[in-house]
Amino acid sequence: MKLAALACAFGKHSLDTDKLGRIHGLRVGRCRHCAAPMEETAPQVWEVQRVPDAGLGRRYNL
Ligand SMILES: [Zn+2]
């Protein structure tokens, strides 16, 4: 779905309600289009999880 992928690019992900899970009491899920991990930060409020070391600026230099 090209339109769906475009929505993802703008941060409007589509939660896959068939694959909800639970971690540390938080409800978690994934976007059905791009598989971005999402979490319920408040009732009915789903946000993409912030991943540590996402690659912007911080890197391990050997
Ligand atoms: Zn997405």
N, CA, C, O and the ligand as a Tripos MOL2 file, in Angstrom:
@<TRIPOS>MOLECULE
protein
  249   247    63     0     0
PROTEIN
NO_CHARGES

@<TRIPOS>ATOM
      1 N           0.8500   -1.2040    0.0000 N.3       1 MET1
      2 CA          0.0000    0.0000    0.0000 C.3       1 MET1
      3 C           0.8770    1.2430    0.0000 C.2       1 MET1
      4 O           1.4430    1.6000    1.0330 O.2       1 MET1
      5 N           0.9940    1.8890   -1.1210 N.am      2 LYS2
      6 CA          1.8560    3.0610   -1.2290 C.3       2 LYS2
      7 C           1.3580    4.1990   -0.3340 C.2       2 LYS2
      8 O           2.1500    4.8770    0.3210 O.2       2 LYS2
      9 N           0.0630    4.3950   -0.3140 N.am      3 LEU3
     10 CA         -0.4800    5.4850    0.4970 C.3       3 LEU3
     11 C          -0.1950    5.2530    1.9680 C.2       3 LEU3
     12 O           0.1070    6.1910    2.7060 O.2       3 LEU3
     13 N          -0.2910    4.0130    2.3890 N.am      4 ALA4
     14 CA         -0.0330    3.7010    3.7860 C.3       4 ALA4
     15 C           1.4180    3.9970    4.1370 C.2       4 ALA4
     16 O           1.7120    4.5370    5.2030 O.2       4 ALA4
     17 N           2.3190    3.6390    3.2310 N.am      5 ALA5
     18 CA          3.7280    3.8970    3.4870 C.3       5 ALA5
     19 C           3.9700    5.3980    3.5740 C.2       5 ALA5
     20 O           4.7900    5.8520    4.3720 O.2       5 ALA5
     21 N           3.2700    6.1550    2.7680 N.am      6 LEU6
     22 CA          3.4140    7.6020    2.8100 C.3       6 LEU6
     23 C           2.9400    8.1370    4.1570 C.2       6 LEU6
     24 O           3.5590    9.0280    4.7380 O.2       6 LEU6
     25 N           1.8420    7.5820    4.6380 N.am      7 ALA7
     26 CA          1.3360    7.9980    5.9420 C.3       7 ALA7
     27 C           2.3790    7.7170    7.0170 C.2       7 ALA7
     28 O           2.5810    8.5270    7.9220 O.2       7 ALA7
     29 N           3.0370    6.5700    6.9140 N.am      8 CYS8
     30 CA          4.0810    6.2270    7.8730 C.3       8 CYS8
     31 C           5.1830    7.2710    7.8440 C.2       8 CYS8
     32 O           5.6980    7.6750    8.8870 O.2       8 CYS8
     33 N           5.5410    7.7060    6.6420 N.am      9 ALA9
     34 CA          6.6110    8.6880    6.5140 C.3       9 ALA9
     35 C           6.2550    9.9790    7.2410 C.2       9 ALA9
     36 O           7.1350   10.7160    7.6880 O.2       9 ALA9
     37 N           4.9690   10.2410    7.3520 N.am     10 PHE10
     38 CA          4.5330   11.4470    8.0470 C.3      10 PHE10
     39 C           4.2000   11.1660    9.5040 C.2      10 PHE10
     40 O           3.6720   12.0290   10.2050 O.2      10 PHE10
     41 N           4.5110    9.9550    9.9590 N.am     11 GLY11
     42 CA          4.3330    9.6380   11.3670 C.3      11 GLY11
     43 C           2.9490    9.1280   11.7100 C.2      11 GLY11
     44 O           2.6360    8.9230   12.8830 O.2      11 GLY11
     45 N           2.1170    8.9190   10.7020 N.am     12 LYS12
     46 CA          0.7740    8.4140   10.9860 C.3      12 LYS12
     47 C           0.7510    6.9130   10.7190 C.2      12 LYS12
     48 O           0.3210    6.4530    9.6610 O.2      12 LYS12
     49 N           1.2180    6.1830   11.6910 N.am     13 HIS13
     50 CA          1.3010    4.7430   11.5300 C.3      13 HIS13
     51 C          -0.0450    4.0980   11.7970 C.2      13 HIS13
     52 O          -0.9350    4.6920   12.4060 O.2      13 HIS13
     53 N          -0.1660    2.8850   11.3320 N.am     14 SER14
     54 CA         -1.4130    2.1540   11.5040 C.3      14 SER14
     55 C          -1.1660    0.9660   12.4170 C.2      14 SER14
     56 O          -0.4970    0.0080   12.0310 O.2      14 SER14
     57 N          -1.6990    1.0250   13.6150 N.am     15 LEU15
     58 CA         -1.4610   -0.0330   14.5870 C.3      15 LEU15
     59 C          -2.0810   -1.3450   14.1360 C.2      15 LEU15
     60 O          -3.2380   -1.4000   13.7190 O.2      15 LEU15
     61 N          -1.2870   -2.3890   14.2300 N.am     16 ASP16
     62 CA         -1.8070   -3.7090   13.9100 C.3      16 ASP16
     63 C          -2.4140   -4.2980   15.1810 C.2      16 ASP16
     64 O          -1.7010   -4.7890   16.0570 O.2      16 ASP16
     65 N          -3.7210   -4.2410   15.2640 N.am     17 THR17
     66 CA         -4.3870   -4.6600   16.5060 C.3      17 THR17
     67 C          -4.3990   -6.1670   16.6930 C.2      17 THR17
     68 O          -4.8050   -6.6660   17.7430 O.2      17 THR17
     69 N          -3.9540   -6.8880   15.6780 N.am     18 ASP18
     70 CA         -3.8940   -8.3410   15.8180 C.3      18 ASP18
     71 C          -2.6410   -8.7970   16.5510 C.2      18 ASP18
     72 O          -2.5240   -9.9570   16.9440 O.2      18 ASP18
     73 N          -1.7090   -7.8700   16.7300 N.am     19 LYS19
     74 CA         -0.4190   -8.2690   17.2910 C.3      19 LYS19
     75 C          -0.0400   -7.4280   18.4980 C.2      19 LYS19
     76 O           1.1100   -7.0170   18.6590 O.2      19 LYS19
     77 N          -1.0160   -7.1860   19.3260 N.am     20 LEU20
     78 CA         -0.7170   -6.4210   20.5250 C.3      20 LEU20
     79 C          -0.0310   -7.2930   21.5560 C.2      20 LEU20
     80 O          -0.3290   -8.4790   21.7020 O.2      20 LEU20
     81 N           0.8880   -6.6750   22.2590 N.am     21 GLY21
     82 CA          1.5670   -7.4000   23.3180 C.3      21 GLY21
     83 C           1.6020   -6.5510   24.5690 C.2      21 GLY21
     84 O           0.9800   -5.4900   24.6370 O.2      21 GLY21
     85 N           2.3350   -7.0270   25.5560 N.am     22 ARG22
     86 CA          2.3750   -6.3060   26.8220 C.3      22 ARG22
     87 C           3.7780   -6.4320   27.4020 C.2      22 ARG22
     88 O           4.2740   -7.5380   27.6190 O.2      22 ARG22
     89 N           4.4030   -5.3020   27.6500 N.am     23 ILE23
     90 CA          5.7380   -5.2980   28.2220 C.3      23 ILE23
     91 C           5.7560   -4.3420   29.3990 C.2      23 ILE23
     92 O           5.4590   -3.1580   29.2430 O.2      23 ILE23
     93 N           6.1020   -4.8440   30.5720 N.am     24 HIS24
     94 CA          6.1670   -4.0240   31.7800 C.3      24 HIS24
     95 C           4.8710   -3.2650   32.0100 C.2      24 HIS24
     96 O           4.8980   -2.1250   32.4740 O.2      24 HIS24
     97 N           3.7540   -3.8690   31.6970 N.am     25 GLY25
     98 CA          2.4800   -3.2230   31.9410 C.3      25 GLY25
     99 C           2.0460   -2.2850   30.8320 C.2      25 GLY25
    100 O           0.9050   -1.8240   30.8030 O.2      25 GLY25
    101 N           2.9750   -2.0040   29.9100 N.am     26 LEU26
    102 CA          2.6110   -1.1650   28.7770 C.3      26 LEU26
    103 C           2.0410   -2.0380   27.6700 C.2      26 LEU26
    104 O           2.4870   -3.1670   27.4660 O.2      26 LEU26
    105 N           1.0740   -1.5180   26.9730 N.am     27 ARG27
    106 CA          0.6020   -2.2270   25.7990 C.3      27 ARG27
    107 C           1.4650   -1.8020   24.6130 C.2      27 ARG27
    108 O           1.6860   -0.6130   24.3840 O.2      27 ARG27
    109 N           1.9380   -2.7700   23.8830 N.am     28 VAL28
    110 CA          2.8090   -2.4810   22.7610 C.3      28 VAL28
    111 C           2.2640   -3.1570   21.5060 C.2      28 VAL28
    112 O           1.5160   -4.1320   21.5740 O.2      28 VAL28
    113 N           2.6540   -2.6220   20.3910 N.am     29 GLY29
    114 CA          2.2090   -3.1990   19.1370 C.3      29 GLY29
    115 C           3.1460   -2.7850   18.0210 C.2      29 GLY29
    116 O           4.2140   -2.2260   18.2660 O.2      29 GLY29
    117 N           2.7420   -3.0610   16.8100 N.am     30 ARG30
    118 CA          3.5530   -2.6850   15.6670 C.3      30 ARG30
    119 C           2.6840   -2.0840   14.5830 C.2      30 ARG30
    120 O           1.5020   -2.4050   14.4530 O.2      30 ARG30
    121 N           3.2960   -1.2060   13.8070 N.am     31 CYS31
    122 CA          2.6050   -0.6670   12.6490 C.3      31 CYS31
    123 C           2.4240   -1.7910   11.6300 C.2      31 CYS31
    124 O           3.3580   -2.5440   11.3530 O.2      31 CYS31
    125 N           1.2450   -1.8940   11.0870 N.am     32 ARG32
    126 CA          0.9880   -2.9940   10.1630 C.3      32 ARG32
    127 C           1.6670   -2.7830    8.8070 C.2      32 ARG32
    128 O           1.7510   -3.7100    8.0000 O.2      32 ARG32
    129 N           2.1470   -1.5760    8.5620 N.am     33 HIS33
    130 CA          2.7450   -1.3000    7.2600 C.3      33 HIS33
    131 C           4.2720   -1.3180    7.2960 C.2      33 HIS33
    132 O           4.9090   -1.9040    6.4210 O.2      33 HIS33
    133 N           4.8510   -0.6830    8.2990 N.am     34 CYS34
    134 CA          6.3080   -0.5800    8.3170 C.3      34 CYS34
    135 C           6.9030   -1.2950    9.5200 C.2      34 CYS34
    136 O           8.1220   -1.3030    9.6940 O.2      34 CYS34
    137 N           6.0570   -1.8980   10.3550 N.am     35 ALA35
    138 CA          6.5090   -2.6980   11.4940 C.3      35 ALA35
    139 C           7.2330   -1.8860   12.5610 C.2      35 ALA35
    140 O           7.9710   -2.4390   13.3760 O.2      35 ALA35
    141 N           7.0190   -0.5790   12.5540 N.am     36 ALA36
    142 CA          7.6220    0.2370   13.5990 C.3      36 ALA36
    143 C           7.0070   -0.1270   14.9440 C.2      36 ALA36
    144 O           5.7850   -0.2320   15.0540 O.2      36 ALA36
    145 N           7.8410   -0.3210   15.9740 N.am     37 PRO37
    146 CA          7.3020   -0.6520   17.2930 C.3      37 PRO37
    147 C           6.5470    0.5330   17.8830 C.2      37 PRO37
    148 O           7.0140    1.6700   17.8320 O.2      37 PRO37
    149 N           5.3880    0.2530   18.4360 N.am     38 MET38
    150 CA          4.5800    1.3190   19.0140 C.3      38 MET38
    151 C           4.1840    0.9360   20.4210 C.2      38 MET38
    152 O           4.1410   -0.2450   20.7660 O.2      38 MET38
    153 N           3.8920    1.9440   21.2370 N.am     39 GLU39
    154 CA          3.4640    1.6770   22.5980 C.3      39 GLU39
    155 C           2.3380    2.6270   22.9710 C.2      39 GLU39
    156 O           2.2370    3.7360   22.4460 O.2      39 GLU39
    157 N           1.4950    2.1680   23.8870 N.am     40 GLU40
    158 CA          0.3810    2.9980   24.3320 C.3      40 GLU40
    159 C           0.8580    3.8390   25.5040 C.2      40 GLU40
    160 O           0.9710    3.3450   26.6260 O.2      40 GLU40
    161 N           1.1360    5.1030   25.2420 N.am     41 THR41
    162 CA          1.6820    5.9770   26.2780 C.3      41 THR41
    163 C           0.5850    6.5100   27.1900 C.2      41 THR41
    164 O           0.8600    6.9290   28.3150 O.2      41 THR41
    165 N          -0.6250    6.4980   26.7230 N.am     42 ALA42
    166 CA         -1.7880    6.8970   27.5080 C.3      42 ALA42
    167 C          -2.9580    6.1510   26.8930 C.2      42 ALA42
    168 O          -2.8790    5.7060   25.7480 O.2      42 ALA42
    169 N          -4.0420    6.0110   27.6410 N.am     43 PRO43
    170 CA         -5.1820    5.2860   27.0650 C.3      43 PRO43
    171 C          -5.5850    5.8600   25.7120 C.2      43 PRO43
    172 O          -5.8550    7.0540   25.5840 O.2      43 PRO43
    173 N          -5.6210    5.0030   24.7210 N.am     44 GLN44
    174 CA         -6.0140    5.3560   23.3560 C.3      44 GLN44
    175 C          -4.9820    6.2140   22.6430 C.2      44 GLN44
    176 O          -5.2440    6.7100   21.5480 O.2      44 GLN44
    177 N          -3.8090    6.3960   23.2480 N.am     45 VAL45
    178 CA         -2.7620    7.1980   22.6080 C.3      45 VAL45
    179 C          -1.5800    6.3010   22.2950 C.2      45 VAL45
    180 O          -0.8950    5.8100   23.1910 O.2      45 VAL45
    181 N          -1.3560    6.0970   21.0090 N.am     46 TRP46
    182 CA         -0.2710    5.2200   20.5950 C.3      46 TRP46
    183 C           0.8350    6.0370   19.9540 C.2      46 TRP46
    184 O           0.5870    6.8740   19.0870 O.2      46 TRP46
    185 N           2.0640    5.7810   20.3950 N.am     47 GLU47
    186 CA          3.1940    6.4990   19.8290 C.3      47 GLU47
    187 C           4.2760    5.5020   19.4460 C.2      47 GLU47
    188 O           4.4040    4.4310   20.0400 O.2      47 GLU47
    189 N           5.0340    5.8760   18.4560 N.am     48 VAL48
    190 CA          6.1460    5.0230   18.0620 C.3      48 VAL48
    191 C           7.1870    5.0500   19.1700 C.2      48 VAL48
    192 O           7.5280    6.1100   19.6960 O.2      48 VAL48
    193 N           7.6770    3.8920   19.5110 N.am     49 GLN49
    194 CA          8.6730    3.8130   20.5710 C.3      49 GLN49
    195 C           9.9330    4.5470   20.1570 C.2      49 GLN49
    196 O          10.3750    4.4840   19.0100 O.2      49 GLN49
    197 N          10.4920    5.2400   21.1260 N.am     50 ARG50
    198 CA         11.7720    5.8890   20.8660 C.3      50 ARG50
    199 C          12.8730    4.8610   21.0970 C.2      50 ARG50
    200 O          13.0200    4.3180   22.1920 O.2      50 ARG50
    201 N          13.6300    4.6120   20.0590 N.am     51 VAL51
    202 CA         14.6770    3.6060   20.1530 C.3      51 VAL51
    203 C          16.0000    4.2770   20.4870 C.2      51 VAL51
    204 O          16.4180    5.2040   19.7930 O.2      51 VAL51
    205 N          16.6560    3.8220   21.5350 N.am     52 PRO52
    206 CA         17.9670    4.3910   21.8780 C.3      52 PRO52
    207 C          18.9600    4.1580   20.7470 C.2      52 PRO52
    208 O          18.9130    3.1340   20.0670 O.2      52 PRO52
    209 N          19.8450    5.1030   20.5570 N.am     53 ASP53
    210 CA         20.8650    4.9770   19.5150 C.3      53 ASP53
    211 C          20.2410    4.7080   18.1510 C.2      53 ASP53
    212 O          20.5790    3.7330   17.4790 O.2      53 ASP53
    213 N          19.3460    5.5680   17.7650 N.am     54 ALA54
    214 CA         18.6530    5.3850   16.4940 C.3      54 ALA54
    215 C          19.5470    5.7220   15.3050 C.2      54 ALA54
    216 O          19.1430    5.5520   14.1550 O.2      54 ALA54
    217 N          20.7380    6.1910   15.5730 N.am     55 GLY55
    218 CA         21.6570    6.4240   14.4630 C.3      55 GLY55
    219 C          21.8480    7.8880   14.1190 C.2      55 GLY55
    220 O          22.6090    8.2140   13.2080 O.2      55 GLY55
    221 N          21.1740    8.7730   14.8310 N.am     56 LEU56
    222 CA         21.3300   10.1870   14.5390 C.3      56 LEU56
    223 C          22.3560   10.7950   15.4890 C.2      56 LEU56
    224 O          22.0300   11.1730   16.6140 O.2      56 LEU56
    225 N          23.5620   10.8820   15.0360 N.am     57 GLY57
    226 CA         24.5870   11.5780   15.8230 C.3      57 GLY57
    227 C          25.4390   10.6720   16.6800 C.2      57 GLY57
    228 O          26.6640   10.7970   16.6890 O.2      57 GLY57
    229 N          24.8100    9.7620   17.4010 N.am     58 ARG58
    230 CA         25.6100    8.9500   18.3210 C.3      58 ARG58
    231 C          26.0340    7.6520   17.6580 C.2      58 ARG58
    232 O          25.2090    6.8820   17.1650 O.2      58 ARG58
    233 N          27.3080    7.4350   17.6600 N.am     59 ARG59
    234 CA         27.8120    6.1900   17.1110 C.3      59 ARG59
    235 C          28.9670    5.6980   17.9630 C.2      59 ARG59
    236 O          29.6020    6.4610   18.6910 O.2      59 ARG59
    237 N          29.2140    4.4330   17.8550 N.am     60 TYR60
    238 CA         30.3720    3.8930   18.5460 C.3      60 TYR60
    239 C          31.5670    3.9830   17.6280 C.2      60 TYR60
    240 O          31.5830    3.4000   16.5440 O.2      60 TYR60
    241 N          32.5530    4.7090   18.0670 N.am     61 ASN61
    242 CA         33.7710    4.8190   17.2640 C.3      61 ASN61
    243 C          34.8340    3.9170   17.8480 C.2      61 ASN61
    244 O          35.1900    4.0340   19.0200 O.2      61 ASN61
    245 N          35.3310    3.0280   17.0350 N.am     62 LEU62
    246 CA         36.3670    2.1220   17.5190 C.3      62 LEU62
    247 C          37.7500    2.7130   17.2910 C.2      62 LEU62
    248 O          38.7530    2.0890   17.6370 O.2      62 LEU62
    249 ZN          4.1770    2.6650    9.9030 Zn       63 ZN63
@<TRIPOS>BOND
     1     1     2 1
     2     2     3 1
     3     3     4 2
     4     3     5 am
     5     5     6 1
     6     6     7 1
     7     7     8 2
     8     7     9 am
     9     9    10 1
    10    10    11 1
    11    11    12 2
    12    11    13 am
    13    13    14 1
    14    14    15 1
    15    15    16 2
    16    15    17 am
    17    17    18 1
    18    18    19 1
    19    19    20 2
    20    19    21 am
    21    21    22 1
    22    22    23 1
    23    23    24 2
    24    23    25 am
    25    25    26 1
    26    26    27 1
    27    27    28 2
    28    27    29 am
    29    29    30 1
    30    30    31 1
    31    31    32 2
    32    31    33 am
    33    33    34 1
    34    34    35 1
    35    35    36 2
    36    35    37 am
    37    37    38 1
    38    38    39 1
    39    39    40 2
    40    39    41 am
    41    41    42 1
    42    42    43 1
    43    43    44 2
    44    43    45 am
    45    45    46 1
    46    46    47 1
    47    47    48 2
    48    47    49 am
    49    49    50 1
    50    50    51 1
    51    51    52 2
    52    51    53 am
    53    53    54 1
    54    54    55 1
    55    55    56 2
    56    55    57 am
    57    57    58 1
    58    58    59 1
    59    59    60 2
    60    59    61 am
    61    61    62 1
    62    62    63 1
    63    63    64 2
    64    63    65 am
    65    65    66 1
    66    66    67 1
    67    67    68 2
    68    67    69 am
    69    69    70 1
    70    70    71 1
    71    71    72 2
    72    71    73 am
    73    73    74 1
    74    74    75 1
    75    75    76 2
    76    75    77 am
    77    77    78 1
    78    78    79 1
    79    79    80 2
    80    79    81 am
    81    81    82 1
    82    82    83 1
    83    83    84 2
    84    83    85 am
    85    85    86 1
    86    86    87 1
    87    87    88 2
    88    87    89 am
    89    89    90 1
    90    90    91 1
    91    91    92 2
    92    91    93 am
    93    93    94 1
    94    94    95 1
    95    95    96 2
    96    95    97 am
    97    97    98 1
    98    98    99 1
    99    99   100 2
   100    99   101 am
   101   101   102 1
   102   102   103 1
   103   103   104 2
   104   103   105 am
   105   105   106 1
   106   106   107 1
   107   107   108 2
   108   107   109 am
   109   109   110 1
   110   110   111 1
   111   111   112 2
   112   111   113 am
   113   113   114 1
   114   114   115 1
   115   115   116 2
   116   115   117 am
   117   117   118 1
   118   118   119 1
   119   119   120 2
   120   119   121 am
   121   121   122 1
   122   122   123 1
   123   123   124 2
   124   123   125 am
   125   125   126 1
   126   126   127 1
   127   127   128 2
   128   127   129 am
   129   129   130 1
   130   130   131 1
   131   131   132 2
   132   131   133 am
   133   133   134 1
   134   134   135 1
   135   135   136 2
   136   135   137 am
   137   137   138 1
   138   138   139 1
   139   139   140 2
   140   139   141 am
   141   141   142 1
   142   142   143 1
   143   143   144 2
   144   143   145 am
   145   145   146 1
   146   146   147 1
   147   147   148 2
   148   147   149 am
   149   149   150 1
   150   150   151 1
   151   151   152 2
   152   151   153 am
   153   153   154 1
   154   154   155 1
   155   155   156 2
   156   155   157 am
   157   157   158 1
   158   158   159 1
   159   159   160 2
   160   159   161 am
   161   161   162 1
   162   162   163 1
   163   163   164 2
   164   163   165 am
   165   165   166 1
   166   166   167 1
   167   167   168 2
   168   167   169 am
   169   169   170 1
   170   170   171 1
   171   171   172 2
   172   171   173 am
   173   173   174 1
   174   174   175 1
   175   175   176 2
   176   175   177 am
   177   177   178 1
   178   178   179 1
   179   179   180 2
   180   179   181 am
   181   181   182 1
   182   182   183 1
   183   183   184 2
   184   183   185 am
   185   185   186 1
   186   186   187 1
   187   187   188 2
   188   187   189 am
   189   189   190 1
   190   190   191 1
   191   191   192 2
   192   191   193 am
   193   193   194 1
   194   194   195 1
   195   195   196 2
   196   195   197 am
   197   197   198 1
   198   198   199 1
   199   199   200 2
   200   199   201 am
   201   201   202 1
   202   202   203 1
   203   203   204 2
   204   203   205 am
   205   205   206 1
   206   206   207 1
   207   207   208 2
   208   207   209 am
   209   209   210 1
   210   210   211 1
   211   211   212 2
   212   211   213 am
   213   213   214 1
   214   214   215 1
   215   215   216 2
   216   215   217 am
   217   217   218 1
   218   218   219 1
   219   219   220 2
   220   219   221 am
   221   221   222 1
   222   222   223 1
   223   223   224 2
   224   223   225 am
   225   225   226 1
   226   226   227 1
   227   227   228 2
   228   227   229 am
   229   229   230 1
   230   230   231 1
   231   231   232 2
   232   231   233 am
   233   233   234 1
   234   234   235 1
   235   235   236 2
   236   235   237 am
   237   237   238 1
   238   238   239 1
   239   239   240 2
   240   239   241 am
   241   241   242 1
   242   242   243 1
   243   243   244 2
   244   243   245 am
   245   245   246 1
   246   246   247 1
   247   247   248 2
@<TRIPOS>SUBSTRUCTURE
     1 MET1         2 RESIDUE 1 A MET
     2 LYS2         6 RESIDUE 1 A LYS
     3 LEU3        10 RESIDUE 1 A LEU
     4 ALA4        14 RESIDUE 1 A ALA
     5 ALA5        18 RESIDUE 1 A ALA
     6 LEU6        22 RESIDUE 1 A LEU
     7 ALA7        26 RESIDUE 1 A ALA
     8 CYS8        30 RESIDUE 1 A CYS
     9 ALA9        34 RESIDUE 1 A ALA
    10 PHE10       38 RESIDUE 1 A PHE
    11 GLY11       42 RESIDUE 1 A GLY
    12 LYS12       46 RESIDUE 1 A LYS
    13 HIS13       50 RESIDUE 1 A HIS
    14 SER14       54 RESIDUE 1 A SER
    15 LEU15       58 RESIDUE 1 A LEU
    16 ASP16       62 RESIDUE 1 A ASP
    17 THR17       66 RESIDUE 1 A THR
    18 ASP18       70 RESIDUE 1 A ASP
    19 LYS19       74 RESIDUE 1 A LYS
    20 LEU20       78 RESIDUE 1 A LEU
    21 GLY21       82 RESIDUE 1 A GLY
    22 ARG22       86 RESIDUE 1 A ARG
    23 ILE23       90 RESIDUE 1 A ILE
    24 HIS24       94 RESIDUE 1 A HIS
    25 GLY25       98 RESIDUE 1 A GLY
    26 LEU26      102 RESIDUE 1 A LEU
    27 ARG27      106 RESIDUE 1 A ARG
    28 VAL28      110 RESIDUE 1 A VAL
    29 GLY29      114 RESIDUE 1 A GLY
    30 ARG30      118 RESIDUE 1 A ARG
    31 CYS31      122 RESIDUE 1 A CYS
    32 ARG32      126 RESIDUE 1 A ARG
    33 HIS33      130 RESIDUE 1 A HIS
    34 CYS34      134 RESIDUE 1 A CYS
    35 ALA35      138 RESIDUE 1 A ALA
    36 ALA36      142 RESIDUE 1 A ALA
    37 PRO37      146 RESIDUE 1 A PRO
    38 MET38      150 RESIDUE 1 A MET
    39 GLU39      154 RESIDUE 1 A GLU
    40 GLU40      158 RESIDUE 1 A GLU
    41 THR41      162 RESIDUE 1 A THR
    42 ALA42      166 RESIDUE 1 A ALA
    43 PRO43      170 RESIDUE 1 A PRO
    44 GLN44      174 RESIDUE 1 A GLN
    45 VAL45      178 RESIDUE 1 A VAL
    46 TRP46      182 RESIDUE 1 A TRP
    47 GLU47      186 RESIDUE 1 A GLU
    48 VAL48      190 RESIDUE 1 A VAL
    49 GLN49      194 RESIDUE 1 A GLN
    50 ARG50      198 RESIDUE 1 A ARG
    51 VAL51      202 RESIDUE 1 A VAL
    52 PRO52      206 RESIDUE 1 A PRO
    53 ASP53      210 RESIDUE 1 A ASP
    54 ALA54      214 RESIDUE 1 A ALA
    55 GLY55      218 RESIDUE 1 A GLY
    56 LEU56      222 RESIDUE 1 A LEU
    57 GLY57      226 RESIDUE 1 A GLY
    58 ARG58      230 RESIDUE 1 A ARG
    59 ARG59      234 RESIDUE 1 A ARG
    60 TYR60      238 RESIDUE 1 A TYR
    61 ASN61      242 RESIDUE 1 A ASN
    62 LEU62      246 RESIDUE 1 A LEU
    63 ZN63       249 GROUP 0 **** ****
